[in-house]
Amino acid sequence: MHRTSGLALAIFLPAHFLVLGTALTGAAGLDATLAWTDGPLVKASEVALVFLLAAHLGGGLRLLFVEFGGFRPAWQPALIAFALAVATLCALLFALNLL
């Protein structure tokens, strides 16, 4: 989970920088990009991005707990389920805020 979300976030960054770079081309380029971001596919991608960020955070915290926090192997499924539940909750709250 942590590696997959990290890879997806690393792929997102260049696209984000390209969109931010449209502000350098002038107001018309930025306005066109902002109009494009009002589409439903972009909104769904934003929800997926929030889920990936929360999943990456949860996976990182789980990894820190495993490395430094007295890990017991029986807790592993519960920690993964908790991280996914928190990530899903964050994404759902963000999606409800978009409506």
Secondary structure, 3 states (H helix, E strand, C coil): CHHHHHHHHHHHHHHHHHHHHHHHHCHHHHHHHHHHCCCHHHHHHHHHHHHHHHHHHHHHHHHHHHHHCCCCHHHHHHHHHHHHHHHHHHHHHHHHHHC
